Amino acid sequence: MAPTLKLTYFNIKGRAEPIRLALYIGGIEFEDNRLTGEQFAELKPSLPYGQVPVLEVDGEVIAQGLAQLCYAGKLAGLYPEDPVVAMRVDEALCAGEDMSATLRPSFFEKDEAKKLEMRKALAEETLPKWLGMMEKRYSARPGDYSCGEEMTVADLAIYSFGSWMKMGVLDGIPTSILDPYPTLCGIIEKVGAHPKVKEWNDKH
Ligand SMILES: N[C@@H](CCC(=O)N[C@@H](CS)C(=O)NCC(=O)O)C(=O)O
């Protein structure tokens, strides 16, 4: 029997979006529970690590977004069965996490001038370094996706992060930051053109 799924996060894309996309692409029903700040503050003490996203599977609360994404991928046929290809996916997810972590200090910087200085270093050095390493890695593989011929949850994560960067939501990070990386841009374009992804984006 299909599990009852409830995904809890804020009403933004963030860490939940690739999980939502994987479930939606796979045609797997889930409750898309989006919290206000107040609701989160109320729920926080009961969360395993005080953070979201959490995914409830038949009532069991599972934390950590990447674990949830891999699980959603397994249900949706977007997580490879071949152990080596699966390891490529895990590598891509962990690398994405490491890159995202470089942005975090700038989110918490209250001084606007200092924040923009941090963002300048991110835009000119740190992010190009990470994006360049990813580009090199994924362009060397066969197929249009990051880990081989098939779309996987790694591509959903790249798409979510990449399209977010391209939206220009981060002060000091140009929307053109991904332009020098044709493989990454190709993945973002391909995932964005997937009929279920388009359908999801039209609905939200
Ligand atoms: N490693 C965790 C990090 C989760 C995380 O940082 N969640 C943020 C939202 S993106 C959060 O809950 N922030 C509120 C808080 O920590 O109070 C994961 O991947 O799920």
The ligand as a Gaussian input file, in Angstrom:
#p B3LYP/6-31G(d) Opt

LIG

0 1
 N       20.617000      19.784000       7.208000
 C       19.239000      20.206000       7.297000
 C       19.194000      21.717000       7.366000
 C       17.762000      22.194000       7.525000
 C       17.674000      23.696000       7.634000
 O       18.702000      24.429000       7.695000
 N       16.435000      24.167000       7.682000
 C       16.168000      25.585000       7.810000
 C       15.270000      26.055000       6.670000
 S       16.059000      25.837000       5.121000
 C       15.407000      25.816000       9.107000
 O       14.619000      25.002000       9.537000
 N       15.660000      26.984000       9.689000
 C       14.955000      27.451000      10.856000
 C       15.715000      27.179000      12.119000
 O       16.796000      26.549000      12.094000
 O       15.205000      27.616000      13.160000
 C       18.446000      19.685000       6.084000
 O       19.047000      19.533000       5.011000
 O       17.255000      19.400000       6.206000

